[in-house]
Amino acid sequence: MSIPDVSARLSRLRKALPSHPAVFAIGAAIVSALWFNGALWRYLASQLDLPSPFALASGLAVALIPITLNLMLFMALAVFSNRLLKTLLIALSLGNAVALYFIDQYEVFLDRTMMGNVLNTDTAEAGALLHPQLLLYLCFWAGIPAWLVWIWPLRRVRLRERVLALVLAPGLCLGTLYALSFTWLWITEHDSRLGARILPWSYVINTVRFVQTEKRGQQQFDPLPDATPATLGERKRVVVLVIGESARADRQSMLGYTRDTNAQTRAVNAVAIPGVQACSSYTLAALTCILSHKGDTTPDRAQMGEPLPSYLYRQGIDVIWRSANSGEPPLKVRLYERLGDMAAYCPEAPCEAPRWDGSLLHGLSGLIAQSPHRRIFIVLHLSGSHGPAYHTKYPPDFERFKPTCKTVILKDCEAQSLANAYDNSIAYTDHVLASLSNILGKLDAASAWLYLSDHGESLGEGGLYLHGMPRTLSPREQLDIPFSLWFSSAFAQEVPVDTGKAAALRGVGQGHVFHTVMGMLALSGGPYRPELDLLKLLK
């Protein structure tokens, strides 16, 4: 077929299409709701007793929700500008296609917490999630509706007609929803699961909700009451908090896993605490809990209080934060460094390039030795086992369990190869922790470290991957985390603890970190709660 023939057919098609903006907006609202919400329809099919009358009525009521929302938006835009309406529809088609890709590949919920994950994902993490299949989603799911929107003719009509359509069409939908009010109780019981699957409203509304929450959290934190420092011995006191990423408790050999993923930390006499659960299954909320003095209450950023590093820095302690990750709250510390900054500590070979978590240790002993402070607090925020590209989280020499999954389309991987890649990342974190022990042990200081993960990770259990589910729906794989401690011989001499009691501890959580760090630094008073200090529990 020649180009003129194609052009002629397209011209005839355009003339045959209804050109009234209201008709176009109604059609776009219905088609968009049906085309992009396959995950919603699948969920309804799995939860409703089809084809009972109540199930059909409930399904119709749920279907009317995205249609009504679409109508209200599309009709409002049609009142002002046909071009603006088309532009928005094309943009939403692209956004919906990307959302569908992640829903299909990783079974994610696009709720407020997940949108927080999206907005706080750095470029490296975002790049790891990309795959050529995303282009197929964009071409098919976005390309077809975007092309139809582009070619559809729209004529100018009187403002009165546009306003009338804006009132009548959504009004008809709302009236039908009211007539189906006997289904509202069922919808309310499933609202979080339904809302997270309705495109584009799941990611649009929840992005706005997250930004509003973060804006409140960006406000200046009220200072906590000052602490009372105890007298130290002759040595400096150095405490390192290592915050892991996406590490599961059931993949730690010190907690019973059959593979020896903790060989190196066990060799340096680190101890693990069993039964620890994260406050949340995503980084922002978990970090808020870890750095807050409020215990395991999962405080909102706006209510978390002064974060631990900022509080200690204000108490005159030397605070250093080194990060290979993201999602931290606003901090006031003496030195904040990203992974790429570690290159400055490696002027010559042999020196590991600043790519993996081990690079966060470069130059650490020098910073401690040069510090004039007697109390030093360091945070290492690891990249850890963040998926889906687990095979990129460790150097090639640490690929001990083979074969490994080397794609970000995790559903395409054999379960064992996915487990191998993930376990390699766990073993590499173990190596980083043991290396930290060796560095601290050589210093003329009383030193200790705490390690815990922000949350866990799903590896295909129940069809779920990665993390970020709402806590009430999160499986244990996303909440059960490792928590371990290490003390230098000098620290153990100054602060006697019975590490043999660690295995018997119960009820330990991320909320213990703030108070344990204060105890390790010989601080009391102020926000300090001795019942949450692990040093007290290990006496």
Secondary structure, DSSP 8 states (H G I E B T S, - for coil): --HHHHHHHHHHHHHHS---HHHHHHHHHHHHHHHS-HHHHHHHHHHS-TTSHHHHHHHHHHHHHHHHHHHHHHHHHHHH-HHHHHHHHHHHHHHHHHHHHHHHHH----SHHHHHHHHT--HHHHHHH--THHHHHIIIIIHHHHHHHHH-------HHHHHHHHHHHHHHHHHHHHHTGGGHHHHHHTHHHHHTTSTTHHHHHHHHHHHHHHHHHTS--------EE----SSEEEEEEEEESS--GGG-GGGT-SS-TTHHHHHTT-EE-SS-B-S-SSHHHHHHHHH-SS-SS---GGGS-S-HHHHHHHTT-EEEEEESS--------SEEEEGGGGGGG--SSS---TTSGGGGGTTHHHHHHH---SEEEEEEE--TT-SS-GGGSS-GGG--S-S----S-GGGS-HHHHHHHHHHHHHHHHHHHHHHHHHHHTSSEEEEEEEEES---EESGGG-EES---TTT--HHHHB--EEEEE-HHHHHHS---GGGGGG--S-BGGGHHHHHHHHTTEESTT--GGG-HHHHT-
